[in-house]
Amino acid sequence: MRFSGRHVRPVFLARPILVSPLVSASSKFSLLIQILNAAAVKGNIALVDRGGCEFMLKARHLQEVGAKGMVVDNAAGPVTGLGGSDPSIRIPAVRISLEAGAALKAALALGPRTQSGVAANLLTDPERLAGTDNARRVRMFAPADFDPGSSVSHFSTDAKPNQLMEPSINGDLTHEVSAQKDLTHALLVDIGW
C-alpha cells in the first residue's frame, strides 16, 4: 500500500491494483447507522477506524455505497490481517498501523471532505506470501504485548490460507491439515514434537 499527496510520504512500492483518492468514512461505524458521508466515499478508498462492527460488515457497507477499497486504522499494537470471509465483497481491504492511521487522518483533515489531496494505492507483491517476512519465512504470532495465544508456537493471524496453528480457529479453516496447505506438521517438528 502506498499513500501520496502534499502531506504524506510513500510507504513502499509493489504492483498497483488500485489507485484512488482516500477519504475518511464515519469514525463511529455502527450496524445501526449508515455511512454519514456516503457521497464522499463513492468512487474513493475509505479510511475507517477499527471497532464498532466486523471488518466484513464494514467492507460490505462501503462497497454498497460505491467505495473502491477500505483501509482500516488499527488499534494500538501490531497490525494483523482482517478477519472474516464474505464472497460478495469485491473491494480490496487492508489494515494499517495506528500511527499510519493518525498520519493519514491528519493529512485528510487539511483538505475538504471530498477532495483531500491524498491518494491511496493498494498494491500486491506477487513475490511475498501473506503472513511472511522478507525472506519468505512464516511469521509467528508473538506481539510485543500479551495477547491470548501469543507465543512462538502459533503462526501469524495474517497467514493465508489460515493455518491450524494460529491463536484461534477460523471459520474458513476447512482444508485438510496436509503439507500442501498447512504448515502445522513442519512447525511441530521444528519445535521438537
C-alpha positions, -999 to 999 in steps of 0.1 A, spaced: 0 0 0 13 35 -8 -2 68 1 8 101 -17 -2 137 -15 11 170 -2 13 158 34 21 120 31 53 102 23 52 70 2 54 38 22 66 11 -3 61 1 -39 49 -31 -55 24 -39 -83 -6 -15 -81 -40 -30 -81 -60 2 -73 -52 39 -73 -78 63 -59 -83 93 -37 -85 85 0 -114 99 21 -124 94 57 -156 74 64 -176 78 95 -154 75 125 -181 57 146 -191 28 124 -222 10 136 -246 -16 125 -274 7 132 -264 38 112 -255 43 76 -222 58 65 -225 96 72 -206 107 42 -216 82 15 -213 108 -13 -176 114 -3 -169 77 -1 -184 68 -35 -156 62 -60 -128 65 -34 -109 44 -10 -123 48 25 -103 51 57 -122 36 87 -115 31 124 -112 -4 138 -141 -14 161 -179 -9 161 -186 -39 139 -170 -67 120 -145 -59 92 -166 -78 66 -197 -57 75 -177 -25 72 -164 -36 38 -199 -46 26 -214 -13 37 -186 6 19 -190 -15 -12 -227 -8 -12 -222 30 -12 -196 27 -40 -162 27 -23 -134 13 -43 -115 0 -13 -112 1 25 -82 10 47 -87 1 84 -70 22 110 -57 -3 136 -59 -1 174 -26 1 193 -4 -29 188 8 -50 158 -11 -50 126 -27 -83 118 -49 -95 90 -86 -87 86 -109 -114 100 -139 -129 83 -150 -141 49 -177 -129 26 -176 -139 -11 -199 -110 -20 -173 -84 -11 -152 -74 -42 -134 -43 -29 -98 -47 -15 -93 -41 22 -62 -37 42 -52 -28 78 -25 -2 87 -9 7 120 -24 32 144 5 56 137 -1 54 100 -38 59 105 -32 90 126 -8 105 100 -34 99 73 -62 114 94 -41 145 99 -34 148 62 -71 143 54 -81 170 79 -61 195 59 -83 193 28 -120 195 20 -141 164 30 -145 152 -6 -111 162 -21 -83 156 4 -54 156 -20 -43 123 -5 -43 93 -29 -41 56 -19 -25 29 -40 -35 -6 -29 -7 -28 -40 1 -65 -43 35 -80 -42 35 -113 -61 68 -123 -46 56 -120 -10 33 -146 6 7 -134 32 20 -138 67 57 -140 58 87 -118 63 110 -105 35 128 -138 35 95 -157 28 95 -172 63 61 -176 80 59 -150 109 50 -162 143 22 -147 165 44 -130 191 31 -95 197 50 -71 219 22 -70 245 5 -101 258 -24 -112 237 -43 -145 241 -25 -172 221 7 -152 218 37 -175 217 63 -187 193 43 -218 186 15 -201 168 16 -187 133 7 -150 125 -30 -144 120 -25 -129 86 -11 -161 70 -33 -173 41 -47 -198 38 -54 -198 76 -33 -223 95 -43 -247 122 -16 -234 145 -30 -198 146 -40 -185 180 -77 -192 173 -97 -214 149 -111 -196 119 -144 -205 103 -127 -208 69 -102 -234 81 -118 -262 61 -88 -276 43 -71 -308 54 -41 -304 75 -15 -315 50 19 -303 40 5 -288 8 -17 -263 26 -9 -263 63 25 -258 79 15 -273 113 34 -306 110 66 -288 100 62 -264 129 57 -292 154 88 -310 140 108 -277 143 100 -272 180 108 -308 188 74 -325 190 
